[in-house]
Amino acid sequence: MTHPAHDAAEPQGSIIACPKCAAAMEQVTVGDVVIDRCRGCGGLWLDAMERERLLASADLVKAADTGSEKIGRELDDQTNVHCPRDRSRMIHMVDLRQRHIGYESCQICGGVFLDAGELRDLASFTLIERIRSILG
C-alpha cells in the first residue's frame, strides 16, 4: 500500500522540514553538491549518492557537517521519522563498517538523514574500526 502523501512529494529545490526536529532546512552548496542542512539541529538530508560524493573529500565533509555532535547524539534515538521529500516512513540503518553510526534512509527516493556529527564520524574511519571491519 502506498502512502497517500507520495503523490505530493517535494521536488528537489523546495524548502523541506527536518525529519527529526521539524525546523526548516536550508540548501547549502558544498563543492558541487547541494545539500539540505537543518537550521535547528544541524542534521543533514542527503539525496541519493550525495553522501558518497561528500565522503570523497575531508574538506567537503567539514564544510557540510557543521552541527553540534552533542545535539546529534541527543536525536540518535529518534528513529520513527518520515522522508522530507516523499513522506514515506524511513528505516533506521547502521553503517556496516562503523556499527556505532545509525542513520535514517528512505527506500523510495534513496535519500538519507544524518544527525549532526555523523558525516564527520563516517569520514574518520579509525585504525581500530579498520581492524574490526577486516576481522568481521
C-alpha positions in Angstrom: 0.0 0.0 0.0 1.4 3.4 -0.9 1.4 6.3 1.4 -1.2 9.0 0.4 1.4 11.8 0.6 3.6 10.1 -2.0 1.6 11.9 -4.7 2.5 15.2 -3.1 6.3 14.6 -3.0 8.5 17.6 -2.5 10.6 18.4 -5.6 14.3 19.0 -5.2 14.9 22.7 -4.7 11.9 23.1 -2.4 12.4 24.1 1.3 11.9 20.9 3.3 11.3 20.4 7.0 13.8 18.4 9.1 12.5 14.9 9.8 13.9 15.0 13.3 13.1 18.5 14.7 10.7 19.9 12.0 12.8 23.1 11.6 13.3 24.4 8.1 16.2 23.0 6.3 18.4 25.4 4.2 20.0 24.4 0.9 23.8 24.7 1.1 26.2 24.2 -1.7 29.3 22.3 -0.7 31.7 21.9 -3.6 29.4 21.0 -6.4 26.9 19.2 -4.1 23.7 20.9 -3.0 22.6 19.5 0.3 19.9 20.4 2.9 21.1 21.3 6.4 18.7 21.8 9.3 18.6 25.3 10.8 17.5 23.8 14.1 19.5 20.6 14.9 22.2 20.8 12.2 21.2 17.4 10.7 21.8 16.7 7.0 19.4 15.5 4.4 21.4 14.0 1.6 19.7 12.9 -1.7 20.7 9.7 -3.3 24.5 9.5 -3.7 25.3 12.8 -2.1 26.8 11.1 1.0 29.3 9.2 -1.2 30.2 12.4 -3.1 30.8 14.3 0.2 32.8 11.5 1.8 35.3 11.6 -1.1 36.8 14.7 0.4 37.6 15.6 4.0 37.2 19.3 3.1 33.6 18.7 1.8 32.7 16.7 4.9 34.0 19.5 7.2 32.1 22.2 5.2 28.8 20.2 5.1 28.6 18.8 8.7 28.9 21.9 10.9 26.3 21.0 13.5 26.8 20.1 17.2 27.7 16.4 17.8 26.0 16.8 21.2 22.7 17.7 19.7 23.1 15.0 17.1 23.6 12.4 19.8 20.5 13.6 21.6 18.5 12.9 18.5 20.0 9.5 17.8 17.2 7.6 19.5 14.5 9.3 17.4 14.1 6.7 14.6 10.4 6.9 13.8 10.8 9.6 11.1 9.4 10.3 7.7 11.2 11.3 4.5 11.1 15.1 3.9 10.8 14.5 0.1 8.0 11.9 -0.2 6.7 11.5 3.4 7.3 7.7 3.5 8.5 6.2 6.8 12.3 5.9 6.8 14.1 2.9 8.0 16.9 3.0 10.6 20.2 1.8 9.1 23.6 1.0 10.7 26.8 1.6 8.8 28.4 -1.8 8.1 32.0 -0.6 8.8 31.2 1.6 11.8 28.3 0.0 13.6 28.0 2.7 16.2 26.7 5.1 13.4 23.0 4.8 12.8 21.1 6.9 10.3 17.7 7.0 8.6 17.2 6.0 4.9 14.3 6.4 2.5 13.6 3.3 0.5 11.5 5.3 -2.0 13.9 8.2 -3.0 17.2 6.9 -1.8 17.9 9.9 0.4 19.4 9.6 3.9 19.2 11.7 7.1 22.4 12.0 9.2 22.3 13.6 12.6 24.8 16.4 13.2 28.3 15.0 13.5 27.5 11.6 11.8 29.0 12.6 8.5 32.2 13.7 10.2 32.2 10.4 12.1 31.7 8.4 8.9 34.7 10.2 7.4 37.0 9.4 10.3 37.4 5.6 9.9 39.9 4.8 12.7 42.5 2.1 12.8 40.5 0.1 15.4 37.4 0.3 13.1 39.5 -0.8 10.1 40.8 -3.8 12.1 37.3 -4.7 13.2 36.0 -4.5 9.6 38.7 -6.9 8.5 38.1 -9.4 11.3 34.4 -9.2 10.9 
